[in-house]
Amino acid sequence: MMEILNIPLNQIKEYKKNPKSHPKEQIIKIANSIREFGFNVPVLLDKDNILIAGHGRYLAAKELNLKEIPTIKIENLNPEQIKAYRIADNRLTESDWEYDFLAQEITDLKDAGFELDYLGFSDKELNKLMPQKEAVEDEFDVSKALKEPKYKVKRGDLFGLGAYITIDGKEVDVEVLE
C-alpha cells in the first residue's frame, strides 16, 4: 500500500536532468492552483528523495514558501524504470480537449462566480473558449439616425467632456469666445 508522507521541502532533491520544462509563468499558475485548491496530488520521490514526478508542484511549493509537501516514495522501480517513468508520466497525460465540454464547464464556473484565473488558461484562451453573445437584430436604422441628428450644433455651443469644455467655432473668433 502506498503511504503519503509529508516531507520537508529542503529534504527533496530536484532531478537535474528533468526533460520537462517549467517556465516561471507555469509555476505561478500551479502555485495559484495550490493556494486555491490545496496540495492535492503528492509528488513522487525515489529512495534518495530525488523527484520522479511532480517537479512543477515542487517548484510551486518553493514559490509559496511551503515548509513540507505530500510525497509518495516509489521504491519498486529500478533506475531505468524511474527514468522512463519520468518521461511517460508527462507524455502520456497529453491529449486534446473536448472543447464543447470544456467551454460548457468554464461557462458554468463563470456563471457561478468562480475566479477563472485558477484554471491556468490565459485571458486570450478563455475568450476563445467562452461562447460569444450574438448580436441581436433590432429595428434601429443607423442610416436614418445619421440623417436626422438628435442635436443641432450651432456656433458658440459649449460641450462638457468630463473635466474639459469644448466650444463649437473658430478658436481665433473673438465673438465665439465672448
N, C-alpha and C positions, 0 to 999 in steps of 0.2 A: 504494500500500500504506500502511495506517495504521501509524504509529510510536508506540509508547508511550514517553513521556518522563517521567522523574521531575523534577518542578518544585518548587522550594521553596514552601512554603505561603504565605510572605509575598509572593510574586510573583503569587499568584492573587487575582483580584478577584471578590467576590460580585456577582451581578446583583441590584441593589437592588429591582427590581420582580418578583422571582420569585413567581409566583402560587401556588406550593405551600408550605404552612406546614410547619415542622419544630419541634414542641414539644420542650422540654428532655427529656422522658421518651423521646421517639423518638430523639433524638441520643444519649442514654446507651445505648439498646438497639443502635444502629448501632455505637457505639464498642465495646461489649462483643463484638459480632459481629466487628469488625475485629481486636480483641485475640485472639479465639479462632481465627479462620479466616484472618486476613491481609487486606490491602487488595487484593482480587482483581478489582475492577471499577473501571477508571480513570474519572476524571471527564472530562467533555468541556469544552473551552475554545475560545473564538473566537480570532482572530488577536491580540487585545489581552489575552489571558489572563483574560477575563471568563467566568465559569461559564455553560455552556449546560445541562448536566445533571450531577447528582451533588452538589447543594447539601447534602443530608443527610450524605453521606460526607465532604464538605469540612468541615462543622461538627463532625462526629465526630472527624476528624483533628485539628482545633484542640483539641478536648476532650482528646485523647490526647497533645497537645503533640508531634505528629509534625513533623519538620523539612521533609519533602517527601512528595509523593504521586504516584502514577502518573496520567498525564493523556494525553489524545489531543487534538490540535489539529484542529478542524474548520474548514477554510478554503474549502470548496467551496459553502457556503451564503451567500446574501445576507442582509441584516439581517431582512427579513420572514420568510424561511425559518427563521432561527435563533429568532425569536420564536415562530413556530408550532411548531417542534420542541420547545421548552421545555415547551409545553403538551401536545403529543402524547406526548412521552416519558413523562410522568406519567399521562396519561389512558388511553392505550392499554394500559398494563400492568395496569390494574384489571380484575379478574374475580372470579368466585366460586370458592370452594374445592370440590374434590371431597372432601367431609367424610369419607366412608368410607376413602378412601385416606390422607387426612391423619391421621386417627385411628390407622390401622394403622402409618404411618411413625413417628408420635410414640411409639406403644406400643413399637415395635421399638427406638427410640432409648433410651427409658426402661429397657427390659429389658436393654439393653447397658450401662447405667450412664452414659449420656451426660447432661450437665448441660443440662436443657431450658430454662434461663433464656436461653441464647444464641439461641433460636428467635424471640424477640420477642413471644411470647404472654404475657398476664398469667396469674397462677395461676388466676383465675376462668375464663378461656378454656380453659386446659389441663384443668381439672377437668370442664368441659362436654364437651370433646372425648374425654377418656380414657374407655374403657369401664368402667363401674362393675361391681364384682363383685356378682353377685346373691346375695340371702340364701339360705342353704341350709336347707331344712326338716329338722328332726330330731325326735326323739321327746320332747324336753323339754316338759313340761307346766307352764306358768307358774302356772296356777290351782292345781294340786296343790301346787306348791312353796311358794306363798304360804300355803296352808292348813296345811302341815307345816313350820314353820320348823326350820332346822338347829340353831339355837342358841336356848336359852330363857334369857331375861334375867331376873334377879331383882334385887330391891332390894339396892343395895350393890355390884353388879358394877362393876369398873373396866375401861375400854377405852382402849388406847393408840392415838392417831391421830397418827402422826408424832411431832412434838415435844410434842404435847398429850395430856393424860389427861382422860377424862370419866368420870363416875360416874353410875350409874342411881339415882335417888332425888331427894328434895327437897333443895335446897341449904340450906334452913334446918333440916333434920332433923339434929340432933347425932348421933344413933345411926348414921346413914349415914356421916357424916364420920369417926367413930371407927373 
